[in-house]
Amino acid sequence: HIVAGTIIIMYDQEKKAISAKIAGIEQDYQNVILSSSQYYVNQHFCLHIVTVMGTAHRLTELSDKLTAIKGIKHGKLVMRLNIFFCLNGNTFLLFCVTVVND
């Protein structure tokens, strides 16, 4: 099944090696990353949000690698299983199931 989700991580922006490690890992997962954004919460902390879509296994693997980086203060993956159906060539969303990976 294909799921969509978001990986949220918080880290100290003064540690430049962290953002380089994030970029390196994200390069290996370009096929599941839809977008990647950074928001500077204050002079110390950066909120990094990655929007993803792929198999739950692949998204969990990416999340585990990102949150394992030394210096990450907080990390979480939230996934949503989207159930679609087709009718006359049109795709419709039937229902969603949210899965939180702690």
C-alpha positions as CSV (number, residue, x, y, z in Angstrom):
1,H,0.0,0.0,0.0
2,I,1.1,3.5,-0.7
3,V,0.8,6.0,2.2
4,A,1.4,9.7,2.5
5,G,2.9,11.3,5.5
6,T,5.0,13.9,7.2
7,I,8.3,13.7,9.0
8,I,8.9,16.4,11.6
9,I,12.3,17.0,13.2
10,M,13.6,19.8,15.4
11,Y,17.3,20.5,15.9
12,D,19.8,23.2,16.9
13,Q,20.5,25.2,13.8
14,E,23.9,26.3,15.1
15,K,25.2,22.7,14.5
16,K,25.8,23.0,10.7
17,A,26.7,19.3,10.4
18,I,23.1,18.3,11.1
19,S,21.6,20.1,8.1
20,A,24.3,18.6,5.9
21,K,23.5,15.1,7.2
22,I,19.8,15.7,6.6
23,A,20.4,16.7,3.0
24,G,22.6,13.7,2.4
25,I,20.0,11.3,3.7
26,E,17.2,13.0,1.7
27,Q,19.3,12.6,-1.5
28,D,18.9,8.8,-1.1
29,Y,15.1,9.1,-0.7
30,Q,14.2,11.5,-3.5
31,N,11.7,9.0,-4.9
32,V,9.5,9.3,-1.8
33,I,10.1,13.0,-0.8
34,L,7.4,15.4,-2.1
35,S,8.8,18.4,-0.3
36,S,11.3,19.4,2.3
37,S,11.1,22.7,4.3
38,Q,13.0,24.4,7.1
39,Y,11.5,26.9,9.5
40,Y,13.7,28.8,11.9
41,V,11.7,28.9,15.2
42,N,14.2,31.1,17.0
43,Q,17.9,31.8,17.0
44,H,18.6,28.3,18.1
45,F,16.1,25.9,16.8
46,C,15.1,24.8,13.3
47,L,11.9,22.9,12.5
48,H,12.4,20.7,9.4
49,I,9.3,19.2,7.8
50,V,9.5,16.5,5.1
51,T,6.3,15.6,3.1
52,V,6.5,12.0,1.8
53,M,4.6,9.4,-0.1
54,G,5.6,5.7,-0.6
55,T,5.4,2.4,1.1
56,A,5.1,2.5,4.9
57,H,8.4,0.5,5.2
58,R,10.3,3.1,3.0
59,L,8.9,6.1,4.9
60,T,9.7,4.5,8.3
61,E,13.2,3.7,7.1
62,L,13.7,7.4,6.1
63,S,12.3,8.6,9.3
64,D,14.5,6.3,11.4
65,K,17.6,7.6,9.6
66,L,16.7,11.2,10.0
67,T,15.7,11.0,13.7
68,A,18.9,9.0,14.5
69,I,21.2,11.9,13.5
70,K,23.1,13.0,16.5
71,G,21.7,16.4,17.7
72,I,18.1,15.9,16.6
73,K,16.0,17.1,19.6
74,H,12.7,15.7,18.4
75,G,11.5,13.6,15.5
76,K,8.2,12.0,14.5
77,L,6.6,10.4,11.5
78,V,2.9,10.5,10.8
79,M,1.5,8.5,8.0
80,R,-1.9,8.3,6.3
81,L,-3.2,5.3,4.3
82,N,-5.3,6.6,1.5
83,I,-7.8,4.3,0.0
84,F,-8.7,5.2,-3.6
85,F,-11.0,3.8,-6.2
86,C,-11.5,4.5,-9.9
87,L,-14.8,5.1,-11.6
88,N,-15.0,6.0,-15.3
89,G,-11.3,7.0,-15.4
90,N,-11.6,9.3,-12.4
91,T,-9.8,8.6,-9.1
92,F,-11.7,9.2,-5.8
93,L,-10.5,9.2,-2.2
94,L,-12.7,6.7,-0.3
95,F,-11.3,7.0,3.2
96,C,-8.1,7.7,5.2
97,V,-6.5,6.0,8.1
98,T,-3.9,7.8,10.1
99,V,-0.9,5.9,11.6
100,V,1.4,7.6,14.1
101,N,4.9,6.1,14.4
102,D,6.4,6.9,17.8
